[in-house]
């Protein structure tokens, strides 16, 4: 890909000689035992899990704080809509009797049933 193509001979078994040289000359702090390797991998995995958990907790906390600040506005809007619906029953009561209201309610019920069935 980068213009450096090597032909492999039969004695190197298809391994890159530069890569094997890097492994041979790597500076290790002594022989690595299986237990040391497994414990270092487990520590790294625990660190990654802990960081992911901290990000999730921070995200949920941020959402809860924003929700706490926006809750009064949502409640006020809900009360306004509920007041409007109770003050004008002629418009909302006939919505379920009219054919278009029936079609919309049927589509909503069909969508809910479809989602419930998929879970």
Secondary structure as UniProt FT lines:
FT   HELIX           10..12
FT   TURN            13..14
FT   HELIX           17..24
FT   HELIX           34..87
FT   HELIX           89..93
FT   TURN            94..97
FT   HELIX           99..118
//
